[in-house]
């Protein structure tokens, strides 16, 4: 399919930490915008913060994006590999007189400013340094961009927030290269966006203050200014910016906590965007419906309970074999610890996913069920066991032992027959069996658990409970 050249977006994380929820949402919004408009989604790793950038964080970011199944449509750009081009463009601005070298240390600058103007309280770099002769040998310097002094304000149309105007009195001659030649963020991001021919920049509102500086740089190079869209923040339950306490610090933590990638994808897109009252979307529906016009201006509250609910919806709709594969992705050694074959495991996943919020919960339930109960719940015993229960279990064991072919319908028929013969409700028989199997009064279908567990192990657990009851005082 031919791409729309008028729609090129990018996700450009810095590998100074793991990809977090806010970063992933920005990536998803960019990806959906590109897909909805027939455009191109690009990935760029912005690793020019040499001290804090680490290869393991780059790897973590790529793994997180791969988990949610979004990928760059063109080869990924590594910002640090373009450092020569960044330096070339800095030199171009210096030659054109649109930037200058500033040899003054901050303390020196403030002293000079105070001497000339009486106070350094509102010091602006361009007032002192921009028009002086800049040839001081080997003395260290930074490179500053020359703010156009005849430019009263900068106005742009944000695709989410509408028209925004920022007065240039709020800006100074900002640094585009640190001492030592390392280019600054606001400079390299513009150079690389020009290189990748980015048409739309969709990012978090924390970058709003960078936009005027970047617009000035586009204009200085005579390049078209992209359209900007600044996404609202994701907020914690208290209405403040989402903290590590409120949400996992890494997207991959959600994977290992048992969330499905499509559920997290769906949830994050709905966090600040809406299409009527619909909550659950296929990925194709999200591509079809997604527009920036439907993105809210206010911050969206991160609601873990809603994420859990949505993940449960996706789990119940998921293929059981696929969920089994997901469990081994979470823990490659998981199935080695279980006494179940593949067929039994699939059956157990089918049962337990109906009552769980995450795959991790399913895994824990199955792991617990894999072994006889370490103890029996006292409240369940008090509620469901009476003086007739031991004799009832003896009759049940005797009858179940006669089953040659251990099948679900035969198991159910025999248990129902015992209850009828003893004049008991089915629950009076089924609940003690449940206690025998799982240690308490809550579990999936007793009949299906017996079928999966097999005849020998099922009878053994019932007999263990019978022994326990027979030893109870009174």
C-alpha positions as a Markdown table, in Angstrom:
| # | Residue | x | y | z |
|---|---|---|---|---|
| 1 | Unk | 0.0 | 0.0 | 0.0 |
| 2 | Unk | 1.4 | 3.4 | -1.1 |
| 3 | Unk | 2.0 | 5.7 | 1.9 |
| 4 | Unk | 0.6 | 9.2 | 2.2 |
| 5 | Unk | 3.7 | 11.5 | 2.1 |
| 6 | Unk | 1.7 | 14.3 | 3.8 |
| 7 | Unk | 1.5 | 12.2 | 7.0 |
| 8 | Unk | 4.8 | 11.2 | 8.6 |
| 9 | Unk | 5.0 | 10.8 | 12.3 |
| 10 | Unk | 7.6 | 9.6 | 14.7 |
| 11 | Unk | 8.0 | 8.3 | 18.2 |
| 12 | Unk | 11.3 | 9.4 | 19.6 |
| 13 | Unk | 12.1 | 8.0 | 23.1 |
| 14 | Unk | 15.3 | 8.7 | 25.1 |
| 15 | Unk | 16.9 | 5.5 | 26.4 |
| 16 | Unk | 17.5 | 7.0 | 29.8 |
| 17 | Unk | 15.0 | 4.7 | 31.4 |
| 18 | Unk | 12.5 | 2.0 | 30.6 |
| 19 | Unk | 9.5 | 2.9 | 28.4 |
| 20 | Unk | 6.6 | 4.0 | 30.7 |
| 21 | Unk | 2.9 | 4.2 | 30.3 |
| 22 | Unk | 2.9 | 7.8 | 29.1 |
| 23 | Unk | 5.5 | 7.1 | 26.5 |
| 24 | Unk | 3.7 | 4.1 | 25.2 |
| 25 | Unk | 0.5 | 6.1 | 24.9 |
| 26 | Unk | 2.3 | 8.7 | 22.8 |
| 27 | Unk | 3.7 | 5.9 | 20.6 |
| 28 | Unk | 0.2 | 4.4 | 20.1 |
| 29 | Unk | -1.4 | 7.7 | 19.3 |
| 30 | Unk | 1.3 | 8.4 | 16.7 |
| 31 | Unk | 0.9 | 4.9 | 15.2 |
| 32 | Unk | -2.9 | 5.1 | 15.0 |
| 33 | Unk | -2.7 | 8.6 | 13.5 |
| 34 | Unk | -0.4 | 7.3 | 10.8 |
| 35 | Unk | -2.5 | 4.2 | 10.1 |
| 36 | Unk | -5.8 | 6.2 | 10.1 |
| 37 | Unk | -4.3 | 8.6 | 7.5 |
| 38 | Unk | -2.4 | 6.1 | 5.4 |
| 39 | Unk | 0.8 | 7.6 | 6.6 |
| 40 | Unk | 4.2 | 6.5 | 7.9 |
| 41 | Unk | 5.2 | 5.7 | 11.5 |
| 42 | Unk | 8.9 | 6.1 | 12.3 |
| 43 | Unk | 11.0 | 5.3 | 15.3 |
| 44 | Unk | 14.0 | 7.3 | 16.5 |
| 45 | Unk | 16.1 | 6.6 | 19.5 |
| 46 | Unk | 17.3 | 9.9 | 21.0 |
| 47 | Unk | 20.4 | 8.9 | 22.8 |
| 48 | Unk | 22.4 | 12.1 | 22.7 |
| 49 | Unk | 22.3 | 12.3 | 26.5 |
| 50 | Unk | 25.5 | 10.3 | 26.7 |
| 51 | Unk | 25.7 | 10.2 | 30.5 |
| 52 | Unk | 22.2 | 8.8 | 31.1 |
| 53 | Unk | 21.5 | 6.8 | 27.9 |
| 54 | Unk | 22.1 | 3.0 | 28.2 |
| 55 | Unk | 21.9 | 0.2 | 25.6 |
| 56 | Unk | 19.8 | -1.9 | 28.0 |
| 57 | Unk | 17.1 | 0.9 | 28.0 |
| 58 | Unk | 17.1 | 0.9 | 24.2 |
| 59 | Unk | 16.6 | -2.8 | 24.2 |
| 60 | Unk | 13.8 | -2.5 | 26.8 |
| 61 | Unk | 12.0 | 0.1 | 24.7 |
| 62 | Unk | 12.2 | -2.0 | 21.6 |
| 63 | Unk | 10.9 | -5.1 | 23.5 |
| 64 | Unk | 8.0 | -3.1 | 24.8 |
| 65 | Unk | 7.0 | -1.8 | 21.4 |
| 66 | Unk | 7.4 | -5.3 | 20.0 |
| 67 | Unk | 5.1 | -6.7 | 22.7 |
| 68 | Unk | 2.3 | -4.3 | 21.7 |
| 69 | Unk | 3.1 | -5.1 | 18.0 |
| 70 | Unk | 3.9 | -1.7 | 16.7 |
| 71 | Unk | 7.1 | -1.2 | 14.6 |
| 72 | Unk | 8.7 | 1.5 | 12.5 |
| 73 | Unk | 7.7 | 1.5 | 8.8 |
| 74 | Unk | 11.3 | 2.5 | 7.9 |
| 75 | Unk | 14.7 | 1.7 | 9.4 |
| 76 | Unk | 15.1 | 3.0 | 12.9 |
| 77 | Unk | 17.2 | 6.1 | 13.3 |
| 78 | Unk | 19.8 | 6.3 | 16.1 |
| 79 | Unk | 20.3 | 9.9 | 16.9 |
| 80 | Unk | 23.9 | 9.6 | 18.1 |
| 81 | Unk | 24.9 | 8.1 | 14.7 |
| 82 | Unk | 24.0 | 11.4 | 13.1 |
| 83 | Unk | 26.3 | 13.6 | 15.3 |
| 84 | Unk | 28.4 | 14.8 | 12.3 |
| 85 | Unk | 25.3 | 16.0 | 10.6 |
| 86 | Unk | 24.2 | 17.9 | 13.8 |
| 87 | Unk | 27.6 | 19.6 | 13.9 |
| 88 | Unk | 27.4 | 20.5 | 10.2 |
| 89 | Unk | 24.1 | 22.2 | 10.8 |
| 90 | Unk | 25.4 | 24.1 | 13.8 |
| 91 | Unk | 28.3 | 25.4 | 11.7 |
| 92 | Unk | 25.8 | 26.4 | 9.0 |
| 93 | Unk | 23.9 | 28.6 | 11.5 |
| 94 | Unk | 27.2 | 30.1 | 12.7 |
| 95 | Unk | 28.3 | 31.0 | 9.2 |
| 96 | Unk | 24.9 | 32.5 | 8.4 |
| 97 | Unk | 25.0 | 34.6 | 11.6 |
| 98 | Unk | 22.0 | 32.9 | 13.0 |
| 99 | Unk | 24.0 | 31.5 | 16.0 |
| 100 | Unk | 27.0 | 32.5 | 17.9 |
| 101 | Unk | 29.7 | 31.3 | 20.3 |
| 102 | Unk | 29.3 | 32.3 | 23.9 |
| 103 | Unk | 32.6 | 32.1 | 25.9 |
| 104 | Unk | 31.2 | 33.5 | 29.1 |
| 105 | Unk | 30.6 | 31.4 | 32.1 |
| 106 | Unk | 27.3 | 32.0 | 33.8 |
| 107 | Unk | 28.8 | 34.0 | 36.7 |
| 108 | Unk | 30.8 | 36.2 | 34.3 |
| 109 | Unk | 27.7 | 36.8 | 32.2 |
| 110 | Unk | 25.7 | 38.0 | 35.2 |
| 111 | Unk | 28.4 | 40.3 | 36.4 |
| 112 | Unk | 28.7 | 41.9 | 32.9 |
| 113 | Unk | 24.9 | 42.2 | 32.7 |
| 114 | Unk | 24.6 | 43.8 | 36.1 |
| 115 | Unk | 27.4 | 46.2 | 35.3 |
| 116 | Unk | 25.7 | 47.4 | 32.1 |
| 117 | Unk | 22.0 | 47.3 | 33.2 |
| 118 | Unk | 22.2 | 47.7 | 37.0 |
| 119 | Unk | 20.7 | 44.3 | 37.8 |
| 120 | Unk | 20.9 | 40.7 | 36.5 |
| 121 | Unk | 17.5 | 39.7 | 37.7 |
| 122 | Unk | 16.0 | 39.6 | 34.2 |
| 123 | Unk | 19.2 | 38.8 | 32.3 |
| 124 | Unk | 18.9 | 37.6 | 28.7 |
| 125 | Unk | 21.9 | 36.1 | 27.0 |
| 126 | Unk | 21.4 | 38.1 | 23.8 |
| 127 | Unk | 21.8 | 41.5 | 25.6 |
| 128 | Unk | 25.5 | 41.0 | 26.1 |
| 129 | Unk | 27.1 | 38.3 | 24.0 |
| 130 | Unk | 25.4 | 38.1 | 20.6 |
| 131 | Unk | 27.1 | 41.0 | 18.8 |
| 132 | Unk | 30.6 | 40.9 | 20.4 |
| 133 | Unk | 33.7 | 39.6 | 18.6 |
| 134 | Unk | 33.8 | 35.9 | 19.3 |
| 135 | Unk | 37.4 | 34.8 | 18.9 |
| 136 | Unk | 38.8 | 33.8 | 22.3 |
| 137 | Unk | 41.2 | 31.0 | 21.3 |
| 138 | Unk | 40.8 | 27.7 | 23.1 |
| 139 | Unk | 38.5 | 29.1 | 25.8 |
| 140 | Unk | 35.4 | 26.8 | 26.2 |
| 141 | Unk | 32.2 | 28.1 | 24.7 |
| 142 | Unk | 28.6 | 27.1 | 24.1 |
| 143 | Unk | 26.7 | 27.9 | 20.9 |
| 144 | Unk | 23.6 | 30.0 | 21.2 |
| 145 | Unk | 20.8 | 30.5 | 18.7 |
| 146 | Unk | 20.2 | 34.2 | 17.8 |
| 147 | Unk | 16.6 | 35.0 | 18.8 |
| 148 | Unk | 15.1 | 37.3 | 16.1 |
| 149 | Unk | 14.7 | 40.5 | 18.0 |
| 150 | Unk | 12.0 | 41.8 | 15.6 |
| 151 | Unk | 9.8 | 38.8 | 16.3 |
| 152 | Unk | 7.2 | 39.8 | 18.9 |
| 153 | Unk | 5.5 | 36.4 | 19.3 |
| 154 | Unk | 5.3 | 32.9 | 17.9 |
| 155 | Unk | 1.9 | 31.5 | 17.1 |
| 156 | Unk | 1.0 | 28.0 | 16.0 |
| 157 | Unk | -2.1 | 25.9 | 15.8 |
| 158 | Unk | -2.0 | 22.9 | 18.1 |
| 159 | Unk | -4.2 | 20.1 | 16.7 |
| 160 | Unk | -5.6 | 19.4 | 20.2 |
| 161 | Unk | -5.4 | 22.7 | 22.0 |
| 162 | Unk | -6.1 | 25.2 | 19.2 |
| 163 | Unk | -4.2 | 28.4 | 18.6 |
| 164 | Unk | -1.3 | 29.1 | 21.0 |
| 165 | Unk | 0.7 | 32.3 | 21.1 |
| 166 | Unk | 3.9 | 32.7 | 23.1 |
| 167 | Unk | 5.7 | 36.0 | 23.3 |
| 168 | Unk | 9.4 | 36.0 | 22.6 |
| 169 | Unk | 10.0 | 38.0 | 25.7 |
| 170 | Unk | 9.8 | 34.6 | 27.4 |
| 171 | Unk | 12.8 | 33.3 | 25.4 |
| 172 | Unk | 16.4 | 34.1 | 25.3 |
| 173 | Unk | 19.2 | 33.1 | 23.0 |
| 174 | Unk | 18.9 | 29.4 | 23.9 |
| 175 | Unk | 21.9 | 27.1 | 23.8 |
| 176 | Unk | 22.0 | 24.7 | 20.9 |
| 177 | Unk | 25.4 | 23.1 | 21.7 |
| 178 | Unk | 27.0 | 22.6 | 25.1 |
| 179 | Unk | 30.6 | 23.2 | 25.9 |
| 180 | Unk | 32.5 | 20.4 | 24.3 |
| 181 | Unk | 30.3 | 20.4 | 21.2 |
| 182 | Unk | 27.5 | 18.2 | 22.3 |
| 183 | Unk | 24.2 | 19.4 | 20.6 |
| 184 | Unk | 21.2 | 20.2 | 22.8 |
| 185 | Unk | 17.8 | 18.4 | 22.6 |
| 186 | Unk | 15.9 | 21.2 | 21.0 |
| 187 | Unk | 18.4 | 21.5 | 18.2 |
| 188 | Unk | 19.0 | 17.8 | 17.3 |
| 189 | Unk | 15.3 | 17.0 | 17.4 |
| 190 | Unk | 14.6 | 19.6 | 14.7 |
| 191 | Unk | 17.5 | 18.4 | 12.6 |
| 192 | Unk | 16.4 | 14.8 | 12.8 |
| 193 | Unk | 12.7 | 15.7 | 12.2 |
| 194 | Unk | 13.8 | 17.5 | 9.0 |
| 195 | Unk | 15.9 | 14.5 | 8.0 |
| 196 | Unk | 13.0 | 12.1 | 8.5 |
| 197 | Unk | 10.6 | 14.6 | 6.8 |
| 198 | Unk | 8.2 | 14.6 | 9.8 |
| 199 | Unk | 4.9 | 16.3 | 9.0 |
| 200 | Unk | 3.1 | 15.9 | 12.4 |
| 201 | Unk | 4.6 | 15.9 | 15.9 |
| 202 | Unk | 2.4 | 14.2 | 18.4 |
| 203 | Unk | 3.8 | 14.3 | 21.9 |
| 204 | Unk | 3.1 | 15.0 | 25.6 |
| 205 | Unk | 2.2 | 18.4 | 26.8 |
| 206 | Unk | 5.4 | 18.6 | 28.8 |
| 207 | Unk | 7.1 | 19.4 | 25.5 |
| 208 | Unk | 4.8 | 22.4 | 24.9 |
| 209 | Unk | 7.5 | 24.8 | 26.1 |
| 210 | Unk | 10.0 | 23.5 | 23.6 |
| 211 | Unk | 7.7 | 24.2 | 20.6 |
| 212 | Unk | 8.5 | 27.9 | 20.1 |
| 213 | Unk | 12.2 | 27.3 | 20.1 |
| 214 | Unk | 11.9 | 24.5 | 17.6 |
| 215 | Unk | 9.6 | 26.6 | 15.3 |
| 216 | Unk | 12.4 | 29.3 | 15.3 |
| 217 | Unk | 14.9 | 26.6 | 14.2 |
| 218 | Unk | 12.7 | 25.3 | 11.4 |
| 219 | Unk | 12.4 | 28.9 | 10.1 |
| 220 | Unk | 16.1 | 29.5 | 10.5 |
| 221 | Unk | 16.8 | 26.5 | 8.2 |
| 222 | Unk | 14.0 | 27.6 | 5.8 |
| 223 | Unk | 12.1 | 24.3 | 6.3 |
| 224 | Unk | 8.3 | 23.7 | 6.7 |
| 225 | Unk | 7.1 | 23.7 | 10.3 |
| 226 | Unk | 5.3 | 20.4 | 11.2 |
| 227 | Unk | 1.9 | 20.5 | 12.7 |
| 228 | Unk | 2.0 | 20.0 | 16.5 |
| 229 | Unk | -0.3 | 18.1 | 18.8 |
| 230 | Unk | 0.4 | 18.0 | 22.6 |
| 231 | Unk | -1.3 | 15.2 | 24.4 |
| 232 | Unk | -2.7 | 15.8 | 27.9 |
| 233 | Unk | -1.0 | 14.2 | 30.9 |
| 234 | Unk | -2.0 | 10.9 | 32.4 |
| 235 | Unk | -3.0 | 11.6 | 36.0 |
| 236 | Unk | -3.0 | 9.5 | 39.1 |
| 237 | Unk | -6.1 | 8.9 | 41.2 |
| 238 | Unk | -5.4 | 12.0 | 43.2 |
| 239 | Unk | -5.5 | 14.2 | 40.0 |
| 240 | Unk | -1.7 | 14.9 | 40.0 |
| 241 | Unk | 0.8 | 13.7 | 37.5 |
| 242 | Unk | 1.0 | 9.9 | 37.4 |
| 243 | Unk | 3.7 | 8.7 | 39.7 |
| 244 | Unk | 5.6 | 5.4 | 40.0 |
| 245 | Unk | 3.5 | 4.6 | 42.9 |
| 246 | Unk | 0.3 | 4.8 | 40.8 |
| 247 | Unk | 1.5 | 2.7 | 37.8 |
| 248 | Unk | 4.3 | 0.4 | 36.9 |
| 249 | Unk | 7.5 | 2.1 | 36.0 |
| 250 | Unk | 8.0 | 0.0 | 32.9 |
| 251 | Unk | 5.6 | -1.2 | 30.2 |
| 252 | Unk | 7.2 | -4.6 | 30.4 |
| 253 | Unk | 6.1 | -4.9 | 34.0 |
| 254 | Unk | 2.5 | -5.0 | 32.7 |
| 255 | Unk | 3.5 | -8.0 | 30.5 |
| 256 | Unk | 5.0 | -9.9 | 33.5 |
| 257 | Unk | 2.0 | -8.9 | 35.7 |
| 258 | Unk | -0.2 | -10.8 | 33.2 |
| 259 | Unk | -1.8 | -8.1 | 31.1 |
| 260 | Unk | -2.5 | -8.8 | 27.5 |
| 261 | Unk | -0.9 | -6.3 | 25.0 |
| 262 | Unk | -4.2 | -5.7 | 23.2 |
| 263 | Unk | -5.9 | -4.9 | 26.4 |
| 264 | Unk | -3.3 | -2.4 | 27.5 |
| 265 | Unk | -3.3 | -1.0 | 23.9 |
| 266 | Unk | -7.1 | -0.5 | 24.1 |
| 267 | Unk | -7.0 | 1.0 | 27.6 |
| 268 | Unk | -4.2 | 3.5 | 26.9 |
| 269 | Unk | -5.9 | 4.8 | 23.7 |
| 270 | Unk | -9.1 | 5.3 | 25.6 |
| 271 | Unk | -7.2 | 7.3 | 28.2 |
| 272 | Unk | -7.8 | 10.7 | 26.8 |
| 273 | Unk | -9.5 | 9.7 | 23.5 |
| 274 | Unk | -13.1 | 8.6 | 23.0 |
| 275 | Unk | -15.5 | 7.3 | 20.3 |
| 276 | Unk | -18.9 | 7.7 | 21.8 |
| 277 | Unk | -19.4 | 5.4 | 24.8 |
| 278 | Unk | -17.6 | 2.4 | 23.3 |
| 279 | Unk | -15.0 | 0.9 | 25.6 |
| 280 | Unk | -13.8 | -2.2 | 23.8 |
| 281 | Unk | -12.2 | -1.9 | 20.4 |
| 282 | Unk | -10.5 | -4.2 | 18.0 |
| 283 | Unk | -7.2 | -2.8 | 16.7 |
| 284 | Unk | -8.8 | -2.3 | 13.3 |
| 285 | Unk | -11.7 | -0.3 | 14.8 |
| 286 | Unk | -9.1 | 1.9 | 16.6 |
| 287 | Unk | -7.4 | 2.6 | 13.3 |
| 288 | Unk | -10.7 | 3.4 | 11.6 |
| 289 | Unk | -12.0 | 5.7 | 14.3 |
| 290 | Unk | -8.9 | 7.4 | 15.7 |
| 291 | Unk | -8.6 | 11.2 | 15.2 |
| 292 | Unk | -6.8 | 13.9 | 17.1 |
| 293 | Unk | -10.0 | 15.9 | 17.2 |
| 294 | Unk | -11.4 | 13.3 | 19.6 |
| 295 | Unk | -8.5 | 13.7 | 22.1 |
| 296 | Unk | -9.5 | 15.6 | 25.2 |
| 297 | Unk | -7.6 | 18.7 | 26.4 |
| 298 | Unk | -7.7 | 17.7 | 30.1 |
| 299 | Unk | -5.6 | 15.1 | 31.8 |
| 300 | Unk | -7.0 | 11.5 | 32.0 |
| 301 | Unk | -7.1 | 9.6 | 35.3 |
| 302 | Unk | -5.3 | 6.2 | 35.2 |
| 303 | Unk | -7.8 | 3.7 | 36.7 |
| 304 | Unk | -6.2 | 0.4 | 37.4 |
| 305 | Unk | -9.6 | -1.2 | 38.2 |
| 306 | Unk | -10.8 | -0.3 | 34.7 |
| 307 | Unk | -7.6 | -1.7 | 33.2 |
| 308 | Unk | -8.2 | -5.0 | 35.1 |
| 309 | Unk | -11.8 | -5.1 | 33.9 |
| 310 | Unk | -10.7 | -4.6 | 30.3 |
| 311 | Unk | -8.0 | -7.2 | 30.6 |
| 312 | Unk | -10.5 | -9.7 | 31.9 |
| 313 | Unk | -12.7 | -9.0 | 28.8 |
| 314 | Unk | -9.8 | -9.7 | 26.5 |
| 315 | Unk | -8.7 | -12.8 | 28.4 |
| 316 | Unk | -12.2 | -14.4 | 28.2 |
| 317 | Unk | -12.3 | -13.7 | 24.4 |
| 318 | Unk | -8.7 | -15.0 | 23.9 |
| 319 | Unk | -7.9 | -18.5 | 22.5 |
| 320 | Unk | -6.9 | -20.8 | 25.4 |
| 321 | Unk | -3.8 | -22.2 | 23.5 |
| 322 | Unk | -2.6 | -18.7 | 22.9 |
| 323 | Unk | -3.0 | -17.9 | 26.6 |
| 324 | Unk | -0.9 | -20.9 | 27.5 |
| 325 | Unk | 1.8 | -19.6 | 25.2 |
| 326 | Unk | 1.6 | -16.3 | 26.9 |
| 327 | Unk | 2.2 | -17.9 | 30.3 |
| 328 | Unk | 5.4 | -19.5 | 29.1 |
| 329 | Unk | 6.5 | -16.0 | 27.8 |
| 330 | Unk | 6.0 | -14.7 | 31.3 |
| 331 | Unk | 7.8 | -17.6 | 32.9 |
| 332 | Unk | 9.6 | -20.1 | 30.6 |
| 333 | Unk | 9.9 | -22.6 | 33.5 |
| 334 | Unk | 6.2 | -22.4 | 34.5 |
| 335 | Unk | 4.9 | -25.6 | 32.9 |
| 336 | Unk | 7.9 | -27.6 | 34.2 |
| 337 | Unk | 6.6 | -27.2 | 37.7 |
| 338 | Unk | 3.2 | -28.5 | 36.8 |
| 339 | Unk | 1.9 | -32.2 | 36.8 |
| 340 | Unk | -0.4 | -31.4 | 33.8 |
| 341 | Unk | 0.0 | -32.2 | 30.2 |
| 342 | Unk | -0.8 | -29.7 | 27.4 |
| 343 | Unk | -4.4 | -30.7 | 27.1 |
| 344 | Unk | -5.0 | -30.4 | 30.9 |
| 345 | Unk | -3.3 | -27.0 | 31.0 |
| 346 | Unk | -5.5 | -25.7 | 28.2 |
| 347 | Unk | -8.6 | -26.9 | 30.0 |
| 348 | Unk | -7.5 | -25.3 | 33.2 |
| 349 | Unk | -6.8 | -22.0 | 31.5 |
| 350 | Unk | -10.3 | -22.1 | 30.0 |
| 351 | Unk | -11.8 | -22.6 | 33.5 |
| 352 | Unk | -9.7 | -20.1 | 35.4 |
| 353 | Unk | -9.6 | -17.2 | 32.9 |
| 354 | Unk | -13.4 | -16.8 | 33.5 |
| 355 | Unk | -12.7 | -15.7 | 37.1 |
| 356 | Unk | -9.4 | -13.8 | 36.8 |
| 357 | Unk | -8.3 | -10.3 | 35.9 |
| 358 | Unk | -4.8 | -11.2 | 34.6 |
| 359 | Unk | -2.8 | -14.1 | 33.2 |
| 360 | Unk | -0.7 | -14.0 | 36.3 |
| 361 | Unk | -3.7 | -14.7 | 38.5 |
| 362 | Unk | -4.6 | -17.6 | 36.2 |
| 363 | Unk | -1.1 | -18.9 | 36.6 |
| 364 | Unk | -1.2 | -18.7 | 40.4 |
| 365 | Unk | -4.6 | -20.4 | 40.5 |
| 366 | Unk | -3.4 | -23.3 | 38.4 |
| 367 | Unk | -0.1 | -23.6 | 40.3 |
| 368 | Unk | -2.1 | -23.8 | 43.6 |
| 369 | Unk | -4.5 | -26.4 | 42.1 |
| 370 | Unk | -1.6 | -28.5 | 40.9 |
| 371 | Unk | -1.0 | -29.6 | 44.5 |
| 372 | Unk | -3.2 | -30.9 | 47.3 |
| 373 | Unk | -4.4 | -28.2 | 49.7 |
| 374 | Unk | -1.8 | -27.3 | 52.3 |
| 375 | Unk | -4.7 | -26.5 | 54.6 |
| 376 | Unk | -8.5 | -26.3 | 54.6 |
| 377 | Unk | -10.3 | -23.0 | 55.0 |
| 378 | Unk | -11.9 | -23.1 | 58.4 |
| 379 | Unk | -14.9 | -20.9 | 57.4 |
| 380 | Unk | -15.6 | -23.2 | 54.4 |
| 381 | Unk | -15.5 | -26.2 | 56.7 |
| 382 | Unk | -17.9 | -24.6 | 59.2 |
| 383 | Unk | -20.3 | -23.6 | 56.5 |
| 384 | Unk | -20.4 | -26.8 | 54.4 |
| 385 | Unk | -19.4 | -29.7 | 56.6 |
| 386 | Unk | -21.8 | -31.3 | 59.1 |
| 387 | Unk | -22.0 | -34.6 | 60.9 |
| 388 | Unk | -23.3 | -36.3 | 57.7 |
| 389 | Unk | -20.5 | -35.2 | 55.5 |
| 390 | Unk | -17.9 | -38.0 | 56.3 |
| 391 | Unk | -20.5 | -40.7 | 55.4 |
| 392 | Unk | -21.5 | -38.8 | 52.3 |
| 393 | Unk | -17.8 | -38.7 | 51.2 |
| 394 | Unk | -17.4 | -42.4 | 51.8 |
| 395 | Unk | -20.4 | -43.2 | 49.7 |
| 396 | Unk | -19.1 | -40.8 | 47.0 |
| 397 | Unk | -15.6 | -42.4 | 46.9 |
| 398 | Unk | -17.0 | -45.9 | 46.7 |
| 399 | Unk | -19.3 | -44.9 | 43.8 |
| 400 | Unk | -16.6 | -42.9 | 41.9 |
| 401 | Unk | -14.2 | -45.8 | 42.2 |
| 402 | Unk | -16.5 | -47.9 | 40.0 |
| 403 | Unk | -16.2 | -45.5 | 37.1 |
| 404 | Unk | -14.1 | -47.2 | 34.4 |
| 405 | Unk | -14.1 | -44.3 | 32.0 |
| 406 | Unk | -13.4 | -41.0 | 33.9 |
| 407 | Unk | -15.5 | -38.6 | 31.9 |
| 408 | Unk | -17.3 | -35.4 | 32.8 |
| 409 | Unk | -20.8 | -36.6 | 32.2 |
| 410 | Unk | -20.3 | -39.8 | 34.3 |
| 411 | Unk | -18.7 | -37.8 | 37.1 |
| 412 | Unk | -21.6 | -35.4 | 37.3 |
| 413 | Unk | -24.2 | -38.2 | 37.1 |
| 414 | Unk | -22.6 | -40.1 | 39.9 |
| 415 | Unk | -22.3 | -37.1 | 42.2 |
| 416 | Unk | -25.9 | -36.1 | 41.5 |
| 417 | Unk | -27.0 | -39.7 | 42.2 |
| 418 | Unk | -25.2 | -39.7 | 45.6 |
| 419 | Unk | -26.9 | -36.4 | 46.6 |
| 420 | Unk | -30.3 | -37.7 | 45.5 |
| 421 | Unk | -29.8 | -41.0 | 47.4 |
| 422 | Unk | -28.8 | -39.2 | 50.6 |
| 423 | Unk | -31.6 | -36.7 | 50.3 |
| 424 | Unk | -29.2 | -33.8 | 50.0 |
| 425 | Unk | -29.0 | -30.8 | 47.8 |
| 426 | Unk | -26.2 | -31.0 | 45.2 |
| 427 | Unk | -24.3 | -28.2 | 46.9 |
| 428 | Unk | -24.0 | -30.3 | 50.1 |
| 429 | Unk | -22.0 | -32.8 | 48.1 |
| 430 | Unk | -20.2 | -30.5 | 45.6 |
| 431 | Unk | -18.9 | -28.0 | 48.2 |
| 432 | Unk | -17.1 | -30.6 | 50.4 |
| 433 | Unk | -15.6 | -32.0 | 47.1 |
| 434 | Unk | -14.5 | -28.4 | 46.3 |
| 435 | Unk | -12.9 | -28.1 | 49.7 |
| 436 | Unk | -11.1 | -31.4 | 49.1 |
| 437 | Unk | -9.7 | -30.2 | 45.7 |
| 438 | Unk | -8.7 | -26.6 | 46.4 |
| 439 | Unk | -8.9 | -26.1 | 50.1 |
| 440 | Unk | -11.9 | -23.7 | 50.1 |
| 441 | Unk | -15.4 | -23.1 | 48.8 |
| 442 | Unk | -14.5 | -21.0 | 45.7 |
| 443 | Unk | -13.3 | -22.5 | 42.5 |
| 444 | Unk | -14.4 | -23.2 | 38.9 |
| 445 | Unk | -16.8 | -26.1 | 38.3 |
| 446 | Unk | -16.2 | -29.1 | 40.6 |
| 447 | Unk | -17.1 | -31.5 | 37.9 |
| 448 | Unk | -14.7 | -30.1 | 35.4 |
| 449 | Unk | -11.9 | -29.9 | 37.9 |
| 450 | Unk | -12.4 | -33.6 | 38.8 |
| 451 | Unk | -12.4 | -34.4 | 35.1 |
| 452 | Unk | -9.1 | -32.6 | 34.5 |
| 453 | Unk | -7.4 | -33.8 | 37.7 |
| 454 | Unk | -8.1 | -37.5 | 36.8 |
| 455 | Unk | -9.6 | -40.3 | 38.8 |
| 456 | Unk | -6.6 | -41.3 | 41.0 |
| 457 | Unk | -5.7 | -37.8 | 42.2 |
| 458 | Unk | -9.3 | -36.7 | 42.6 |
| 459 | Unk | -10.1 | -39.7 | 44.9 |
| 460 | Unk | -6.9 | -39.2 | 46.8 |
| 461 | Unk | -7.7 | -35.6 | 47.6 |
| 462 | Unk | -11.3 | -36.5 | 48.7 |
| 463 | Unk | -9.9 | -39.3 | 51.0 |
| 464 | Unk | -7.4 | -36.8 | 52.5 |
| 465 | Unk | -10.2 | -34.5 | 53.4 |
| 466 | Unk | -12.1 | -37.5 | 54.8 |
| 467 | Unk | -9.2 | -38.3 | 57.0 |
| 468 | Unk | -9.0 | -34.7 | 58.2 |
| 469 | Unk | -12.7 | -34.6 | 59.1 |
| 470 | Unk | -12.5 | -38.0 | 60.9 |
| 471 | Unk | -9.7 | -36.6 | 63.1 |
| 472 | Unk | -11.6 | -33.4 | 64.0 |
| 473 | Unk | -12.8 | -33.3 | 67.6 |
| 474 | Unk | -16.5 | -33.8 | 68.2 |
